[in-house]
């Protein structure tokens, strides 16, 4: 179940915006700062801007400005990506790169308003062999690699042009990876092209559904992805070859999940379809809005791939920890030379100095507790024991007697 009213109202606003309907007034007070953080977290803050324009609700001016800034970014992005996509596709054709791309220009024109488009990058799929060539091409035309949480490699160029390149490792499932490879072999070539492929509508649906499913399993699915899928579905749904799609979904082992996800999207943005097993769909809503934090137990039963991904991540973490341990136990030669300069002359001694370093560390590990804890205690016990010896006691008493006699002698008469 969705935790707060902000999450529920975000979906209500997006549904109204996507269907070009007036935004309903909230029935409860809202934390608008939380609303912005949630919308920005899912990449839909620019679309929410349209939804709050006509509201009578008192929204802090600072929050309104944040929504407006995101809207401005989307305004500038549309024209830049459309122009850059045309140029980049022509460049890839000239370089004879076998690839396909998800047309930004095609999807953006089907949004109610172009600036609502949730896709932020030009997206290119290629074989693993071609990815390095594409990266080199992008770097030659002043693109720089940027860190991204998305699967694939992101390149950026001022003033805000993003290109996302991915290969079959975009997907976690082996069956989805095989499907990706088949797209590069069997998809028809784009009109007037000898290398750039164009995904047929049915395969494009399958690709987008695989991507949603994979993102869901990884716990990073976003409302922006879902809105993009909804626009595609709404535009071309009547032209789909459903028997072919259902057959492929079964081979991909995601038919049941895809059906439920499709029903959920229809419930949000479409007909508001009546659904059974409300508990399952509420768990899916919570899982999506929290990006995998809530509703995980039910979602794992619905999509076993979630557990597979989690197990793989746990295994990868263990491997990474093991690599770090090995790197610490056996540092590279350059580091060892800073400790043992002799290695610079006799490199063959590296294993010997690894052993020496480990022995020194173990000796420090053993002696430090003795030096800091055991030795001080033994010292204090020894001092107390010595003071209790009879000889020491007599000596101490005689010294005290002498001091008293001296003090008595010094007293004036």
TAHUNOR-V864923 format. One record per backbone hydrogen bond with DSSP energy under -0.5 kcal/mol. NH is the residue of the N-H (numbers start at 1). CO is the residue of the C=O. E is the energy in kcal/mol with one decimal. If there is no record, write none. Layout:
{{NH;CO;E} {NH;CO;E}}
This chain:
{{8;4;-1.3} {9;5;-3.1} {10;6;-2.1} {11;7;-1.6} {12;8;-1.8} {13;9;-2.7} {14;10;-2.4} {15;11;-2.3} {16;12;-2.1} {17;13;-2.5} {18;14;-2.7} {19;15;-1.7} {20;17;-1.2} {21;16;-3.0} {32;30;-1.1} {35;31;-2.0} {36;32;-2.2} {37;33;-2.3} {38;34;-2.7} {39;35;-2.5} {40;36;-3.0} {41;37;-2.2} {42;38;-1.4} {43;40;-1.1} {44;39;-2.8} {45;39;-0.6} {48;44;-2.1} {49;45;-1.4} {50;46;-0.6} {50;47;-0.8} {51;47;-1.0} {52;48;-1.6} {53;49;-0.6} {53;50;-0.6} {55;52;-0.9} {59;57;-0.9} {63;60;-0.5} {64;60;-2.3} {65;61;-2.4} {66;62;-1.6} {67;63;-2.3} {68;64;-2.4} {69;65;-2.5} {70;66;-1.7} {71;67;-1.9} {72;68;-2.5} {73;69;-2.0} {74;70;-1.7} {75;71;-2.0} {76;72;-2.2} {77;73;-2.0} {78;74;-1.8} {79;75;-0.8} {80;76;-1.4} {81;77;-2.8} {82;78;-2.1} {83;79;-2.2} {84;80;-2.5} {85;81;-2.5} {86;82;-1.5} {87;83;-1.7} {88;84;-2.8} {89;85;-2.5} {90;86;-1.8} {91;87;-1.8} {92;88;-2.5} {93;89;-2.1} {94;90;-2.0} {95;91;-1.8} {96;93;-1.2} {97;92;-2.3} {98;96;-0.6} {99;97;-0.8} {99;195;-1.1} {100;125;-2.3} {101;197;-0.7} {102;123;-1.8} {103;101;-1.0} {107;103;-1.5} {108;104;-2.6} {109;105;-0.9} {110;107;-1.3} {111;108;-1.1} {116;113;-2.4} {117;114;-1.9} {122;162;-2.5} {123;102;-0.6} {123;121;-0.6} {124;122;-0.5} {124;164;-2.7} {125;100;-3.0} {126;166;-2.2} {127;98;-0.7} {131;127;-1.2} {132;128;-0.7} {133;129;-0.5} {134;130;-2.5} {135;131;-2.6} {136;132;-2.0} {137;133;-2.2} {138;134;-2.5} {139;135;-2.3} {140;136;-1.7} {141;137;-1.1} {142;139;-1.3} {143;138;-2.4} {144;156;-2.9} {146;154;-2.6} {153;165;-3.0} {154;146;-0.6} {155;163;-2.8} {156;144;-3.0} {157;161;-2.2} {160;157;-1.1} {161;157;-2.9} {162;160;-0.6} {163;155;-2.8} {164;122;-3.1} {165;153;-2.6} {165;163;-0.6} {166;124;-2.3} {170;167;-2.1} {171;168;-1.7} {177;173;-1.8} {178;174;-2.0} {179;175;-1.9} {180;176;-2.3} {181;177;-2.2} {182;178;-2.1} {183;179;-1.5} {184;180;-1.0} {185;181;-0.7} {185;182;-0.7} {186;182;-3.2} {187;183;-1.2} {190;196;-3.1} {193;190;-2.4} {197;99;-3.3} {198;188;-2.8} {204;200;-2.6} {205;201;-2.4} {206;202;-2.2} {207;203;-2.7} {208;204;-2.6} {209;205;-2.6} {210;206;-2.6} {211;207;-2.2} {212;208;-2.4} {213;209;-2.6} {214;210;-2.7} {215;211;-2.5} {216;212;-2.5} {217;213;-2.4} {218;214;-2.0} {219;215;-0.9} {219;216;-0.6} {220;215;-2.3} {221;215;-0.7} {224;42;-1.3} {226;222;-1.6} {227;223;-2.7} {228;224;-1.9} {229;225;-2.2} {230;226;-2.5} {231;227;-2.1} {232;228;-1.8} {233;229;-2.9} {234;230;-3.0} {235;231;-2.0} {236;232;-2.4} {237;233;-1.9} {239;236;-2.1} {240;237;-1.2} {242;240;-1.1} {245;241;-2.2} {246;242;-3.1} {247;243;-2.0} {248;244;-2.2} {249;245;-2.6} {250;246;-1.9} {251;247;-1.6} {252;248;-2.1} {253;250;-0.9} {254;249;-2.3} {255;249;-0.6} {258;254;-2.9} {259;255;-2.0} {260;256;-1.9} {261;257;-2.8} {262;258;-2.4} {263;259;-2.1} {264;260;-2.3} {265;261;-2.3} {266;262;-2.2} {267;263;-2.1} {268;264;-1.9} {269;265;-2.9} {270;265;-0.7} {270;266;-1.3} {272;266;-2.0} {280;277;-1.0} {281;277;-1.3} {282;278;-2.6} {283;279;-2.0} {284;280;-2.1} {285;281;-2.4} {286;282;-2.5} {287;283;-2.4} {288;284;-2.5} {289;285;-2.8} {290;286;-2.0} {291;288;-1.0} {292;287;-3.3} {294;286;-0.5} {299;295;-1.6} {300;296;-2.4} {301;297;-1.3} {302;298;-2.0} {303;299;-2.8} {306;303;-2.2} {307;304;-0.6} {308;304;-1.8} {309;305;-2.8} {310;306;-2.5} {311;307;-2.8} {312;308;-2.2} {313;309;-2.7} {314;310;-2.4} {315;311;-2.4} {316;312;-2.8} {317;313;-2.5} {318;314;-2.1} {319;315;-2.3} {320;316;-2.6} {321;317;-2.5} {322;318;-2.2} {323;319;-2.5} {324;320;-2.4} {325;321;-2.1} {326;322;-2.6} {327;323;-2.7} {328;324;-1.9} {329;325;-2.6} {330;326;-2.7} {336;332;-2.0} {337;333;-2.2} {338;334;-1.0} {338;335;-0.7} {339;335;-0.8} {339;336;-0.6} {340;336;-3.1} {341;339;-0.5} {343;340;-2.1} {344;341;-1.7} {345;342;-1.5} {346;342;-2.3} {347;345;-0.5} {349;346;-1.4} {350;347;-1.8} {353;349;-2.3} {354;350;-2.0} {355;351;-1.9} {356;352;-2.3} {357;353;-2.6} {358;354;-2.3} {359;355;-2.6} {360;356;-2.5} {361;357;-2.2} {362;358;-2.6} {363;359;-2.4} {364;360;-2.3} {365;361;-2.4} {366;362;-1.9} {367;363;-2.8} {368;364;-2.5} {369;365;-0.6} {370;366;-0.8} {371;367;-3.1} {372;368;-2.8} {373;369;-2.5} {374;369;-1.4} {375;370;-3.7} {377;373;-1.1} {378;374;-2.5} {379;375;-2.6} {380;376;-2.2} {381;377;-2.4} {382;378;-2.5} {383;379;-2.4} {384;380;-2.2} {385;381;-2.4} {386;382;-2.4} {387;383;-2.0} {388;384;-1.1} {389;386;-1.4} {393;389;-2.1} {394;390;-2.7} {395;391;-2.4} {396;392;-2.4} {397;393;-2.4} {398;394;-2.8} {399;395;-2.2} {400;396;-2.0} {401;397;-2.3} {402;398;-2.4} {403;399;-2.1} {404;400;-2.0} {405;401;-2.3} {406;402;-2.2} {407;403;-2.1} {408;404;-2.2} {409;405;-2.4} {410;406;-1.7} {411;408;-1.0}}
